[in-house]
Amino acid sequence: MSAQAVAADEKVQSENVTVRRVRRGTTQARVTTLKGPAGRDFVLLAGIGVASNYYVRLAADLNTTGSVHAIDLPGFGGVRHRDRALDIGDFAEIAGAVIDDLGLDDPVVIGHSMGAQVATELAARRPELTSLVLIGPVIDADARTIPQQILRLAHSALYEPGAVRVLVGMSYAMCGPRWILKTLPRMMRYRIEERIGAVQADTLIVRGDHDANCPREWAERLVELVPRGRAVEVDGAAHSVMYRHAHEVAKLCLLHDGGEEAVRELEPPSKPRHPAMRVRGVAMNVAGMVRGDDALIARGIVTQRHATDMAD
């Protein structure tokens, strides 16, 4: 099934994984839903140019307590987009459309890097949202130039696992330099420190201690600006803290939202996945994004889940 053939309300489902498109005018997003037990829904927003599949580990942990909805924003993860560049407000608009179309009642909104900007703008516009998690929020006001951010990202990359570098590299290839270069200035200009004060949601800021793009001083400054917030630092982690340290970040998210009872419901980390099946699932998932084949995306996620089940 091609992306062009998917109607706004049409969806592709495989077991408990659903992939659908949400459109507003000429703008669309792809939403991958992992159906979970009755509980709080989670909405995941990725960083600039990155497909939502780098949330795979965090999504799996959160999925044990509720349904998870990972959004691929316009232009990211192979999602088609109009030629005009979108700003953070535009991305927040389509993220809000996803919440409305899926009929989600006050989900926990989680954003990473530029996705944290989108999540902040979304929460600022929607005071009814009560729980917000910002992972490695950017842009540090003391380093608001592209060269500074590239150097900081390169420093953080030294502490990232190889799998993250591969996933991000594939995402950038799918996104293409033209769309990244159109989006990058909008990300750089967005002043999260001026918008976070309008957020009414309880806000958790998470950073890795090796995250150069979100220094400790910057996270602490944002916490002081948000009406209700706190910051947590994860040892041994870098900018993509939610990948290698997914279980720890999931616990932080659940504690932030539901207290210790929710953490007790969280299953222990899965054993290492069956390597061949895991690689096959990732390849199917990425191929589906490249082809605009939502059914293949769903099958790839299911295959990765089966690899975990085999290992267990």
Secondary structure, 3 states (H helix, E strand, C coil): CCHHHCCCCCEEEECCEEEEEEEECCEEEEEEEECCCCCCCEEEECCCCCCHHHHHHHHHHHCCCCCEEEEECCCCCCCCCCCCCCCHHHHHHHHHHHHHHCCCCCCEEEEECHHHHHHHHHHHHCCCCCEEEEECCCCCHHHCCHHHHHHHHHHHHCCCCHHHHHHHHHHHHHHCHHHHHHHHHHHHHCCHHHHHHHCCCEEEEEEECCCCCCCHHHHHHHHHHCCCEEEEEECCCCCCHHHHCHHHHHHHHHHHHHCHHHHHHCCCCCCCCCHHHHHHHHHHHHHHHHHCCHHHHHHHHHHHHHHHHHHC
